[in-house]
Amino acid sequence: QVQLVESGGGLVQAGGSLRLSCAASGRTFSNYAMGWFRQAPGKGREFVAAINRSGSSTYNADSVKGRFTISRDNAKNTVYLQMNSLKPEDTAVYYCAAGGVFAQRRSLYDYWGQGTQVTVSS
């Protein structure tokens, strides 16, 4: 089992920045690819960004390219999502996830955090 706890969400004005963190415990963190997903009210959970086990490869959804950066620190068992130039449409609950495959498909992730709310005001 892997336990994931997100933090860093909050209320920010459009154009602002936030950094989300996801702390992992349980099994060896570096054995897992990590992803960030988000779910806006009334919508499905969508892929945001992913990073492979070593941190050498990342992939972002088109909607956040150039604005969001995923990174990880395997020594601290933590994955991050730096979000810049935030827009009101980025408002959602953000979830981190751990899986055995570096992917954007939600079903390939085995473990999920409880989520952290990000609200961007216009």
C-alpha positions as CSV (number, residue, x, y, z in Angstrom):
1,Q,0.0,0.0,0.0
2,V,1.0,3.6,-0.7
3,Q,-0.5,6.4,1.2
4,L,-0.6,9.8,-0.5
5,V,-1.4,13.2,1.2
6,E,-1.7,16.3,-0.9
7,S,-1.2,19.8,0.5
8,G,-0.7,23.4,-0.8
9,G,-4.2,24.1,-2.2
10,G,-6.0,27.3,-1.6
11,L,-7.6,30.5,-3.1
12,V,-5.5,32.5,-5.5
13,Q,-6.2,35.3,-8.0
14,A,-6.0,34.7,-11.7
15,G,-2.4,35.1,-12.8
16,G,-1.1,33.9,-9.5
17,S,0.9,30.8,-8.5
18,L,0.6,27.8,-6.1
19,R,2.7,24.8,-5.4
20,L,1.1,21.6,-4.5
21,S,2.9,18.8,-2.7
22,C,2.1,15.2,-2.3
23,A,3.8,13.2,0.4
24,A,4.0,9.5,0.0
25,S,4.4,6.8,2.7
26,G,4.4,3.0,2.7
27,R,6.1,1.3,-0.2
28,T,9.3,2.5,-1.9
29,F,8.4,5.8,-3.5
30,S,10.9,5.6,-6.3
31,N,9.3,2.4,-7.6
32,Y,6.3,4.4,-8.7
33,A,5.5,6.8,-11.5
34,M,3.4,9.7,-10.2
35,G,0.6,11.8,-11.7
36,W,-1.5,14.8,-10.9
37,F,-5.2,14.8,-11.9
38,R,-8.0,17.3,-11.3
39,Q,-11.7,17.3,-11.0
40,A,-13.9,20.4,-11.5
41,P,-17.5,20.5,-10.2
42,G,-19.7,18.5,-12.4
43,K,-16.9,17.2,-14.6
44,G,-14.8,14.0,-14.7
45,R,-11.3,13.6,-13.3
46,E,-8.8,14.7,-15.9
47,F,-5.1,14.2,-16.3
48,V,-2.8,17.1,-15.6
49,A,0.8,15.9,-15.5
50,A,2.9,12.8,-14.9
51,I,6.5,12.0,-14.0
52,N,8.5,8.8,-14.3
53,R,10.1,7.0,-11.4
54,S,13.5,8.8,-11.6
55,G,12.1,12.2,-12.5
56,S,13.9,12.2,-15.9
57,S,10.7,12.3,-17.9
58,T,7.6,14.4,-17.5
59,Y,4.4,14.9,-19.5
60,N,1.8,17.6,-19.3
61,A,-1.7,18.0,-20.6
62,D,-2.1,20.5,-23.3
63,S,-4.2,22.7,-21.1
64,V,-1.4,23.3,-18.7
65,K,1.7,23.2,-20.9
66,G,4.0,26.1,-20.3
67,R,2.2,26.9,-17.0
68,F,2.5,23.8,-14.7
69,T,5.6,21.9,-13.8
70,I,5.7,18.5,-12.2
71,S,8.7,17.4,-10.2
72,R,9.7,14.9,-7.5
73,D,12.2,14.4,-4.7
74,N,12.7,10.7,-4.1
75,A,14.8,11.4,-1.0
76,K,11.8,13.2,0.5
77,N,9.1,10.8,-0.9
78,T,7.3,13.9,-2.4
79,V,6.0,14.9,-5.7
80,Y,5.2,18.6,-6.6
81,L,3.1,20.5,-9.0
82,Q,4.2,24.1,-9.5
83,M,1.3,26.0,-11.0
84,N,1.9,29.4,-12.6
85,S,-0.3,31.9,-14.5
86,L,-3.4,30.3,-13.0
87,K,-6.7,30.7,-14.7
88,P,-10.3,30.5,-13.3
89,E,-10.7,27.3,-15.4
90,D,-7.9,25.7,-13.3
91,T,-10.3,25.6,-10.3
92,A,-10.7,22.0,-9.2
93,V,-9.8,19.4,-6.6
94,Y,-6.3,18.2,-7.4
95,Y,-5.3,14.6,-6.8
96,C,-2.0,13.0,-6.8
97,A,-1.7,9.3,-7.8
98,A,0.9,6.6,-7.9
99,G,1.2,3.8,-10.4
100,G,3.6,1.3,-12.0
101,V,3.5,2.9,-15.4
102,F,4.4,6.4,-16.6
103,A,1.1,7.3,-18.2
104,Q,-1.8,9.7,-18.5
105,R,-4.6,7.2,-18.3
106,R,-6.3,7.3,-14.9
107,S,-7.0,3.6,-14.8
108,L,-3.2,2.9,-14.7
109,Y,-2.8,4.5,-11.3
110,D,-3.2,2.3,-8.3
111,Y,-3.1,4.7,-5.3
112,W,-4.8,8.1,-4.9
113,G,-4.7,10.9,-2.4
114,Q,-7.7,12.6,-0.9
115,G,-7.3,15.7,-3.0
116,T,-6.7,19.4,-2.3
117,Q,-8.9,22.2,-3.4
118,V,-7.5,24.9,-5.7
119,T,-9.8,27.9,-6.4
120,V,-8.7,30.6,-8.9
121,S,-10.7,33.9,-8.7
122,S,-11.1,36.2,-11.7
